[in-house]
Amino acid sequence: MKTLLLGGKSNQAGQQVIMNAAMANRHGMIAGATGTGKTVTLQILAEGFSKLGVPVFLADIKGDLSGLTAAGKMNDIVQQRVEHIAIEDYQNRPNPVAFWDIFGQKGHPMRATISDMGPLLLSSLLELNDTQTGIMYSCFKIADDNGLLLLDLKDLRSMLSWMGQNAKTLKVEYGSISASSIGAIQRRLLVLEEQGAEHFFAETALQLDDLCKTDFSGQGVVSVMDATKLSSQSPRLYASFLLWLLSEIYENYPEVGDAEKPKLVLFFDEAHLLFDRAPRVLVDKIEQVVRLIRSKGVGVYFISQSPLDIPEDILGQLGLKIQHALRAFTPKDKKTVDTVANTFRPNPDIDTKKVITSLKTGEALVSVLDDSGSPTPVERVLIRPPESQIGPITDAQRSEFINRSPFKGKYEQLIDRESAYEILKKRAEQAAIEAQQKNEEKEQEKQRKPRSNRQSVGEAMLKSVARSIGSQLGRQIIRGILGSLGLRR
């Protein structure tokens, strides 16, 4: 049986708390107030899975987890904890790590296409109302029906513009398309672009198999996505990326049944961002995916300040629960402590409600699943020390790892193949050329006819209108070339 050592009982030296790796696809939760040790707990779990040959993906919110690539250092505090927990094979050592970054600055770029993201996640990302969400679904359907690829933001913007221009024609088959709703979506896309989303919606898209690698020694590679900038400046994009990743894995990975260890483990930090302001239909989809993805051999672990940040139906599916200290300064805090304490299986030797507020840094209340899949009684646990470095490596060290990575050069080059933007642009330009040719033919026809040198009032009016149309057409051609595709068919 493959196991992960989490730590040892606080009041009993040598009494270890161990998780059966076969239960690791039953998901888990690491919770606790700021500064109580959640990041280090995440680190020791990532190390443990890696040593078992399980690839790991994690979002690095603080930038501290880059230390997984370097060996830690022994000191008196670490030595005391190793002895208390009775860790026989403790050894300071690094882990195989691949660095990723949506912005491509602190790791290999991680990208997805608009089509990959889909209308539901995009609508949530843009915080659209029901009417606007309906238009987004229509946009994807119309693009599919017309063989138009939606790869990047300019594809989506062009498609929406084309829909607005052809709303009357499209209404019969796809329903009413409001110009005001399209305008509102376009404005949201502008905000999204300012947040750096154009770095994410592009090709080359991430290949999921690159997150499931082992090194030459059989250790699972830990994929560390830098989210220091993303989670603070673009929290909706951060949440949408994680949900997209979860759904893509669910859709593409085969069923594996019960195995002695997971195929992949995902750690989602700042998990409350996944559910904040998310529409009910999206939350329902997340609950469904979390419930079913374990049959694909994938474990999902949420990290947040309080377990109550996670919807109840998802919280009830989490097998491993690691609760660091909570603060209880207000009546609301005390109510949260009571609720969290009741989520654990009672232990007659522990007053769970009292202990939650008195845990020291590096201590936690822990419940795992036993071999039959039942939660064990809660234990007060000293979390084992990590074998890798606590805290970040230098920028120079990170650059060295990125340059040595087997993924170097695979994702750095942007690909801009023909898609909706290019196709609609060509159609607009062709329509403008055809319109211009018709105008020239009419002018030639007029010149062939004998006419008086004097202009009637009607002729003068027609020339004025023609000049106006020509001026508008010129502006439309320019707008089409620049990408907004204002030309009407």
Backbone torsions as a table, in degrees:
resi	resn	phi	psi	omega
1	MET	NA	129.9	178.1
2	LYS	-88.0	136.2	-175.0
3	THR	-135.7	162.1	172.9
4	LEU	-121.2	127.1	176.5
5	LEU	-84.1	117.6	-178.7
6	LEU	-91.4	-34.8	-178.7
7	GLY	166.1	-159.0	179.8
8	GLY	-133.7	156.9	178.9
9	LYS	-61.8	134.7	-174.9
10	SER	-63.0	-36.2	-173.6
11	ASN	-98.3	4.3	-178.5
12	GLN	-139.5	104.9	179.2
13	ALA	-62.9	136.6	177.3
14	GLY	85.7	-6.7	179.0
15	GLN	-90.2	103.7	-173.9
16	GLN	-88.5	150.2	174.4
17	VAL	-111.1	118.7	-170.1
18	ILE	-124.9	142.3	175.7
19	MET	-108.4	134.7	175.3
20	ASN	-75.3	121.0	-177.4
21	ALA	-61.9	-24.7	178.9
22	ALA	-66.2	-18.8	179.0
23	MET	-98.1	3.6	-174.2
24	ALA	-71.3	-19.1	176.6
25	ASN	-83.4	7.4	174.5
26	ARG	-90.5	9.7	171.7
27	HIS	72.1	177.5	-176.1
28	GLY	-170.2	176.8	-175.5
29	MET	-144.9	133.0	170.5
30	ILE	-117.9	119.4	-175.8
31	ALA	-132.0	160.5	177.6
32	GLY	153.6	160.0	-179.7
33	ALA	-67.6	164.5	178.7
34	THR	-58.7	134.1	176.5
35	GLY	83.8	11.4	-177.6
36	THR	-97.7	-4.7	174.3
37	GLY	113.6	15.1	-178.0
38	LYS	-62.0	-41.5	-176.2
39	THR	-64.2	-41.6	178.7
40	VAL	-66.2	-38.0	177.2
41	THR	-62.6	-42.5	174.9
42	LEU	-58.7	-40.8	-178.1
43	GLN	-63.8	-43.7	-178.2
44	ILE	-70.6	-30.8	175.0
45	LEU	-68.0	-43.5	178.1
46	ALA	-60.6	-42.7	177.1
47	GLU	-60.6	-45.6	-177.4
48	GLY	-61.9	-45.3	178.3
49	PHE	-64.6	-41.9	-179.8
50	SER	-59.2	-43.6	179.5
51	LYS	-64.1	-27.5	177.3
52	LEU	-81.5	-2.0	-178.7
53	GLY	87.3	17.7	-179.3
54	VAL	-98.9	119.3	175.0
55	PRO	-64.2	148.5	-175.9
56	VAL	-130.3	138.4	168.7
57	PHE	-118.3	132.0	177.6
58	LEU	-143.2	150.0	176.5
59	ALA	-97.6	124.0	-176.8
60	ASP	-96.9	98.0	-175.4
61	ILE	-75.0	-42.1	-174.9
62	LYS	-93.1	-16.6	-174.7
63	GLY	89.4	1.2	-176.4
64	ASP	-77.7	-24.7	-169.5
65	LEU	-78.6	-2.8	172.7
66	SER	-64.0	-18.5	177.0
67	GLY	-63.1	-12.2	176.2
68	LEU	-59.9	-21.9	-177.7
69	THR	-82.2	-10.0	-174.9
70	ALA	-120.6	150.0	177.4
71	ALA	-70.7	141.2	176.7
72	GLY	-76.0	-179.0	-179.4
73	LYS	-125.3	137.3	179.1
74	MET	-77.2	137.7	171.9
75	ASN	-144.0	-179.8	-174.3
76	ASP	-62.5	-41.2	-178.2
77	ILE	-65.1	-44.8	178.5
78	VAL	-62.9	-43.1	-179.1
79	GLN	-61.3	-42.5	179.3
80	GLN	-62.6	-41.1	-178.8
81	ARG	-70.0	-39.1	177.1
82	VAL	-59.4	-42.7	-179.7
83	GLU	-69.1	-40.1	-179.1
84	HIS	-63.4	-42.2	-177.9
85	ILE	-81.8	-14.5	-179.3
86	ALA	63.8	52.4	177.7
87	ILE	-85.1	112.4	-173.4
88	GLU	-82.4	-31.6	-174.1
89	ASP	-106.5	23.6	-177.9
90	TYR	-64.2	131.9	-178.8
91	GLN	-154.2	126.8	177.1
92	ASN	-68.1	119.7	-176.6
93	ARG	-157.8	156.2	178.0
94	PRO	-85.4	174.0	177.4
95	ASN	-125.2	151.4	175.3
96	PRO	-69.8	125.0	-173.6
97	VAL	-132.8	142.4	169.7
98	ALA	-120.1	131.0	-177.9
99	PHE	-97.0	137.8	180.0
100	TRP	-132.5	155.3	179.6
101	ASP	-161.6	124.2	179.1
102	ILE	-55.8	-36.3	-178.6
103	PHE	-84.4	-5.2	176.7
104	GLY	70.0	20.0	-177.2
105	GLN	-98.3	-39.6	-177.0
106	LYS	-116.1	21.8	179.1
107	GLY	173.8	-179.4	178.0
108	HIS	-66.3	140.6	-179.2
109	PRO	-61.8	141.2	173.9
110	MET	-114.3	119.2	-175.2
111	ARG	-131.5	157.7	171.9
112	ALA	-144.9	158.9	178.2
113	THR	-91.1	163.5	175.7
114	ILE	-58.5	-42.4	179.3
115	SER	-61.7	-39.0	177.9
116	ASP	-61.9	-41.6	-176.7
117	MET	-65.8	-42.1	177.0
118	GLY	83.1	161.7	-174.3
119	PRO	-68.2	-32.0	-177.3
120	LEU	-68.2	-50.8	179.9
121	LEU	-66.5	-37.8	178.4
122	LEU	-64.4	-41.1	178.6
123	SER	-63.5	-38.7	176.2
124	SER	-67.4	-42.6	179.2
125	LEU	-59.1	-40.6	-178.6
126	LEU	-87.3	-4.9	-179.0
127	GLU	55.3	53.1	-178.9
128	LEU	-83.6	152.5	173.7
129	ASN	-81.5	-178.3	-173.9
130	ASP	-63.1	-41.7	-179.8
131	THR	-64.2	-45.1	179.8
132	GLN	-66.2	-36.4	176.8
133	THR	-63.2	-39.8	177.3
134	GLY	-61.1	-39.5	177.7
135	ILE	-66.5	-36.8	177.7
136	MET	-63.3	-42.0	176.3
137	TYR	-62.9	-41.2	177.5
138	SER	-62.2	-38.3	179.8
139	CYS	-59.0	-46.1	179.5
140	PHE	-66.6	-39.8	-179.3
141	LYS	-65.9	-44.8	-180.0
142	ILE	-64.1	-41.1	178.4
143	ALA	-61.9	-43.6	178.8
144	ASP	-62.7	-44.7	-177.3
145	ASP	-65.2	-27.1	-177.3
146	ASN	-103.4	9.0	177.6
147	GLY	64.3	35.4	-178.5
148	LEU	-105.9	119.3	179.6
149	LEU	-77.5	133.9	173.8
150	LEU	-106.3	98.8	-174.7
151	LEU	-105.7	-43.2	-176.4
152	ASP	-131.0	-177.9	-174.9
153	LEU	-66.1	-33.5	179.8
154	LYS	-69.2	-29.6	173.3
155	ASP	-63.0	-46.0	-178.1
156	LEU	-66.0	-42.7	179.8
157	ARG	-63.5	-42.8	179.6
158	SER	-64.7	-40.7	-179.8
159	MET	-64.2	-42.0	178.7
160	LEU	-64.6	-40.9	178.3
161	SER	-62.4	-44.4	179.0
162	TRP	-62.2	-39.6	177.6
163	MET	-61.8	-42.4	179.0
164	GLY	-63.1	-38.3	-178.7
165	GLN	-72.2	-26.4	-176.7
166	ASN	-114.9	27.5	-174.6
167	ALA	-58.6	-40.4	-177.9
168	LYS	-64.2	-42.8	180.0
169	THR	-67.4	-38.8	-176.0
170	LEU	-78.1	-19.0	-172.8
171	LYS	-59.1	-39.0	-176.0
172	VAL	-60.1	-42.1	-174.6
173	GLU	-94.8	-32.7	-171.7
174	TYR	-116.4	1.4	179.0
175	GLY	89.2	177.0	-176.2
176	SER	-67.0	135.6	178.7
177	ILE	-120.9	104.4	-174.3
178	SER	-78.7	131.4	177.4
179	ALA	-64.7	-35.8	-179.8
180	SER	-67.5	-37.2	178.6
181	SER	-68.2	-41.7	177.2
182	ILE	-62.1	-41.0	177.4
183	GLY	-61.4	-40.8	179.0
184	ALA	-64.4	-41.4	178.5
185	ILE	-64.1	-42.5	179.5
186	GLN	-60.8	-39.9	178.5
187	ARG	-65.1	-39.1	177.3
188	ARG	-64.7	-36.3	178.8
189	LEU	-66.1	-35.6	176.8
190	LEU	-62.0	-43.2	177.3
191	VAL	-62.2	-41.3	179.9
192	LEU	-62.7	-39.8	178.1
193	GLU	-63.2	-40.4	179.6
194	GLU	-64.2	-25.3	178.2
195	GLN	-84.6	0.5	175.8
196	GLY	94.9	15.5	-176.3
197	ALA	-66.8	-20.9	179.9
198	GLU	-64.0	-20.7	176.4
199	HIS	-71.9	-27.4	-175.8
200	PHE	-90.7	-44.4	-178.1
201	PHE	-83.8	88.4	-177.2
202	ALA	-168.8	175.6	172.3
203	GLU	-115.7	147.8	19.0
204	THR	-82.9	130.3	-179.1
205	ALA	-76.8	152.0	180.0
206	LEU	-61.9	133.7	173.1
207	GLN	-96.4	121.8	-172.8
208	LEU	-59.6	-31.0	-179.5
209	ASP	-61.5	-23.7	180.0
210	ASP	-72.9	-9.9	174.5
211	LEU	-94.5	-1.2	-176.4
212	CYS	-120.1	52.9	-176.1
213	LYS	-108.6	151.7	169.6
214	THR	-120.5	157.6	179.7
215	ASP	-89.2	-174.6	-175.6
216	PHE	-62.6	-24.3	-178.9
217	SER	-91.7	-2.0	179.7
218	GLY	94.1	-0.1	177.4
219	GLN	-75.2	144.7	177.0
220	GLY	-71.8	136.0	177.8
221	VAL	-77.0	132.8	177.5
222	VAL	-93.5	112.7	177.5
223	SER	-88.3	112.7	-177.1
224	VAL	-104.4	111.7	177.2
225	MET	-93.8	119.8	177.5
226	ASP	-68.9	121.7	-179.4
227	ALA	-126.0	18.7	-178.2
228	THR	-62.1	-42.5	179.6
229	LYS	-85.3	-39.4	-174.2
230	LEU	-63.6	-48.0	-174.3
231	SER	-69.1	-28.0	-178.6
232	SER	-88.9	-38.6	-175.7
233	GLN	-92.7	-29.6	-177.9
234	SER	-136.7	63.3	-175.4
235	PRO	-60.9	-33.0	179.4
236	ARG	-68.8	-38.0	177.3
237	LEU	-67.2	-39.9	177.5
238	TYR	-59.2	-48.6	-179.0
239	ALA	-64.7	-41.5	-178.9
240	SER	-65.1	-38.0	177.7
241	PHE	-62.4	-46.8	-178.5
242	LEU	-62.9	-40.4	179.3
243	LEU	-68.8	-37.5	175.5
244	TRP	-61.7	-44.4	-179.9
245	LEU	-61.0	-44.3	179.9
246	LEU	-61.5	-45.8	-178.2
247	SER	-69.3	-36.4	178.4
248	GLU	-64.9	-41.7	178.2
249	ILE	-62.9	-43.2	179.6
250	TYR	-62.3	-42.4	-176.9
251	GLU	-71.2	-30.3	-168.8
252	ASN	-106.1	-21.7	-178.3
253	TYR	-82.4	142.7	179.3
254	PRO	-77.9	160.7	173.9
255	GLU	-67.7	138.9	-179.9
256	VAL	-123.1	-12.7	-178.3
257	GLY	70.6	-160.3	179.7
258	ASP	-78.4	128.5	-179.5
259	ALA	-132.4	165.7	-177.4
260	GLU	-75.9	-11.9	176.9
261	LYS	-159.2	159.8	179.7
262	PRO	-70.6	162.5	173.3
263	LYS	-83.7	-30.7	-177.8
264	LEU	-159.3	145.4	176.0
265	VAL	-126.1	134.0	-179.3
266	LEU	-113.9	134.0	174.8
267	PHE	-115.7	119.3	-178.9
268	PHE	-109.7	101.8	178.3
269	ASP	-80.1	160.4	-175.3
270	GLU	50.3	51.8	-171.8
271	ALA	-64.0	-22.2	-179.9
272	HIS	-61.8	-25.6	-179.9
273	LEU	-65.4	-23.6	180.0
274	LEU	-68.2	-25.6	-171.6
275	PHE	-115.8	-14.8	179.6
276	ASP	-60.6	122.7	175.8
277	ARG	61.1	13.0	176.6
278	ALA	-73.5	136.6	178.5
279	PRO	-64.2	153.9	-175.7
280	ARG	-57.8	-37.5	-178.5
281	VAL	-63.3	-34.9	178.4
282	LEU	-72.6	-42.2	177.9
283	VAL	-60.0	-40.4	177.9
284	ASP	-61.2	-40.2	178.8
285	LYS	-65.2	-41.0	179.4
286	ILE	-62.3	-44.6	179.2
287	GLU	-58.6	-42.3	-179.8
288	GLN	-64.2	-44.9	-178.7
289	VAL	-65.0	-44.8	179.9
290	VAL	-60.7	-38.1	-178.9
291	ARG	-68.5	-36.5	-172.3
292	LEU	-96.4	-20.2	-171.5
293	ILE	-71.1	-18.1	179.3
294	ARG	-65.6	-25.1	176.8
295	SER	-70.2	-14.0	175.4
296	LYS	-89.5	2.8	-179.5
297	GLY	78.6	26.9	-177.1
298	VAL	-115.8	130.0	175.5
299	GLY	-104.2	138.5	-179.6
300	VAL	-120.1	127.0	-177.5
301	TYR	-123.6	123.8	-178.4
302	PHE	-98.7	139.8	177.5
303	ILE	-123.0	124.1	-179.1
304	SER	-158.4	170.3	-178.2
305	GLN	-71.6	-32.2	-179.8
306	SER	-137.5	140.5	175.2
307	PRO	-60.1	-23.2	-178.6
308	LEU	-72.2	-6.5	173.4
309	ASP	-71.3	-15.3	-177.3
310	ILE	-101.2	134.8	177.5
311	PRO	-53.9	144.8	-173.4
312	GLU	-57.7	-40.4	-178.1
313	ASP	-65.9	-29.5	176.4
314	ILE	-81.0	-42.0	179.8
315	LEU	-56.8	-36.3	-179.7
316	GLY	-69.3	-13.5	-180.0
317	GLN	-94.5	-1.8	-173.3
318	LEU	-88.7	120.2	-176.6
319	GLY	-80.0	-47.5	-179.7
320	LEU	-91.2	127.8	177.3
321	LYS	-126.6	118.7	177.4
322	ILE	-120.7	111.1	-175.6
323	GLN	-112.8	109.9	172.0
324	HIS	-81.4	-177.6	-172.2
325	ALA	-62.0	143.0	170.5
326	LEU	-115.2	151.9	177.3
327	ARG	-97.2	144.5	-179.0
328	ALA	-132.8	71.6	-178.0
329	PHE	-94.5	-21.6	-176.4
330	THR	-124.3	163.5	176.2
331	PRO	-56.6	-35.6	177.9
332	LYS	-65.0	-41.3	178.0
333	ASP	-61.2	-42.5	-178.9
334	LYS	-64.7	-37.1	177.4
335	LYS	-65.5	-39.0	178.0
336	THR	-62.9	-42.9	179.0
337	VAL	-59.8	-44.4	179.7
338	ASP	-61.1	-43.6	-178.1
339	THR	-66.2	-43.7	-179.6
340	VAL	-64.1	-41.8	-179.8
341	ALA	-59.5	-35.2	-177.9
342	ASN	-75.7	-9.2	177.3
343	THR	-80.5	-12.8	179.9
344	PHE	-93.3	150.7	170.5
345	ARG	-71.9	126.5	-173.4
346	PRO	-61.7	149.1	172.1
347	ASN	-123.4	119.5	-176.0
348	PRO	-60.1	-19.5	-178.5
349	ASP	-89.8	-2.7	-175.1
350	ILE	-130.4	129.9	170.6
351	ASP	-88.7	91.6	-170.2
352	THR	-57.3	-44.8	-178.2
353	LYS	-61.3	-39.4	-178.8
354	LYS	-73.5	-40.7	-175.4
355	VAL	-68.2	-35.4	-176.9
356	ILE	-54.2	-37.9	-176.6
357	THR	-87.3	-6.8	-176.7
358	SER	-115.0	4.8	179.4
359	LEU	-63.6	139.8	177.1
360	LYS	-86.7	165.1	176.3
361	THR	-59.3	128.6	-177.9
362	GLY	91.6	-3.3	173.8
363	GLU	-103.7	155.8	179.0
364	ALA	-158.9	155.4	167.1
365	LEU	-88.0	129.2	-172.1
366	VAL	-130.8	136.5	170.6
367	SER	-134.1	130.4	179.0
368	VAL	-117.3	174.1	174.0
369	LEU	-93.5	134.4	176.4
370	ASP	-78.4	-176.3	-174.3
371	ASP	-63.5	-20.9	178.7
372	SER	-92.4	-3.1	179.5
373	GLY	91.5	9.4	178.8
374	SER	-94.7	143.1	179.0
375	PRO	-68.2	139.0	178.1
376	THR	-83.4	157.9	174.6
377	PRO	-57.8	147.1	-177.2
378	VAL	-63.7	142.5	177.5
379	GLU	-128.1	145.6	172.3
380	ARG	-86.9	121.0	-166.5
381	VAL	-127.5	138.6	165.8
382	LEU	-86.7	115.7	-178.7
383	ILE	-67.5	135.7	-178.6
384	ARG	-63.2	149.3	177.7
385	PRO	-74.7	144.8	176.6
386	PRO	-70.4	154.4	177.5
387	GLU	-89.8	-16.7	177.4
388	SER	-96.6	177.6	-174.2
389	GLN	-70.1	132.9	172.5
390	ILE	-85.8	120.8	-177.0
391	GLY	105.3	167.0	-171.7
392	PRO	-77.3	158.2	168.9
393	ILE	-86.4	174.1	-179.6
394	THR	-78.4	162.4	177.2
395	ASP	-61.7	-36.1	179.0
396	ALA	-64.7	-41.5	177.9
397	GLN	-64.4	-42.0	179.1
398	ARG	-61.2	-45.1	179.3
399	SER	-59.9	-38.6	179.4
400	GLU	-63.7	-42.8	178.9
401	PHE	-64.4	-41.3	-179.5
402	ILE	-63.7	-41.1	-178.7
403	ASN	-69.5	-25.4	179.4
404	ARG	-91.0	-5.2	-173.6
405	SER	-67.5	143.8	175.6
406	PRO	-66.6	-14.3	178.9
407	PHE	-91.8	-0.4	-179.3
408	LYS	-58.8	126.0	178.7
409	GLY	88.6	-11.3	-177.4
410	LYS	-79.1	-36.5	-175.0
411	TYR	-114.7	-9.5	-175.0
412	GLU	-67.9	-30.1	-176.5
413	GLN	-85.1	123.3	176.7
414	LEU	-76.5	139.0	175.3
415	ILE	-115.7	129.3	-179.9
416	ASP	-125.3	78.2	-178.7
417	ARG	-81.7	169.6	-176.5
418	GLU	-65.1	126.0	-178.6
419	SER	-145.5	-159.3	-171.8
420	ALA	-56.1	-44.0	-177.8
421	TYR	-59.4	-50.7	-177.3
422	GLU	-65.2	-40.9	-177.8
423	ILE	-67.8	-46.4	179.6
424	LEU	-66.3	-33.5	177.3
425	LYS	-64.3	-44.2	178.5
426	LYS	-62.9	-41.2	178.8
427	ARG	-62.2	-42.0	-179.4
428	ALA	-64.9	-43.5	-179.9
429	GLU	-65.7	-39.8	178.5
430	GLN	-65.0	-41.1	178.0
431	ALA	-62.8	-39.2	179.0
432	ALA	-65.6	-40.0	178.5
433	ILE	-64.3	-44.4	179.5
434	GLU	-62.8	-39.7	178.8
435	ALA	-65.0	-40.7	179.8
436	GLN	-65.8	-40.3	178.4
437	GLN	-62.4	-40.8	178.6
438	LYS	-63.5	-41.0	178.7
439	ASN	-63.3	-41.1	179.6
440	GLU	-65.4	-39.9	178.5
441	GLU	-63.3	-39.1	178.7
442	LYS	-65.9	-40.5	179.2
443	GLU	-63.7	-42.2	178.6
444	GLN	-63.8	-38.2	179.2
445	GLU	-64.6	-39.2	178.8
446	LYS	-66.0	-39.4	-178.3
447	GLN	-67.4	-29.0	179.8
448	ARG	-73.8	-21.0	-178.8
449	LYS	-85.9	135.4	175.1
450	PRO	-65.4	141.0	-176.1
451	ARG	-149.1	157.2	177.0
452	SER	-75.5	149.0	178.5
453	ASN	-70.7	-21.3	-178.6
454	ARG	-82.7	140.9	178.0
455	GLN	-95.0	132.8	171.6
456	SER	-78.9	167.2	177.5
457	VAL	-60.3	-39.0	-180.0
458	GLY	-65.7	-40.2	179.6
459	GLU	-64.4	-41.8	178.6
460	ALA	-60.6	-39.1	179.5
461	MET	-66.1	-42.3	-179.9
462	LEU	-62.7	-39.9	178.3
463	LYS	-64.2	-40.0	179.3
464	SER	-61.8	-44.3	178.7
465	VAL	-63.4	-41.4	-180.0
466	ALA	-62.1	-42.4	178.5
467	ARG	-62.8	-39.3	178.9
468	SER	-63.2	-44.1	179.3
469	ILE	-63.3	-43.6	179.0
470	GLY	-60.3	-40.8	179.0
471	SER	-64.5	-44.3	178.6
472	GLN	-62.6	-41.3	-179.2
473	LEU	-61.7	-41.6	178.1
474	GLY	-60.1	-42.9	178.7
475	ARG	-65.5	-37.8	-180.0
476	GLN	-65.2	-39.5	178.8
477	ILE	-62.7	-42.7	179.6
478	ILE	-63.3	-44.7	179.8
479	ARG	-61.9	-37.5	178.5
480	GLY	-62.7	-42.4	-179.6
481	ILE	-65.1	-36.1	-178.7
482	LEU	-80.2	-12.9	170.4
483	GLY	119.3	-8.8	-177.3
484	SER	-88.5	-10.6	172.1
485	LEU	51.2	61.0	-179.4
486	GLY	-86.1	0.3	-175.7
487	LEU	-72.2	132.3	175.1
488	ARG	-93.7	137.7	178.4
489	ARG	-68.7	NA	NA
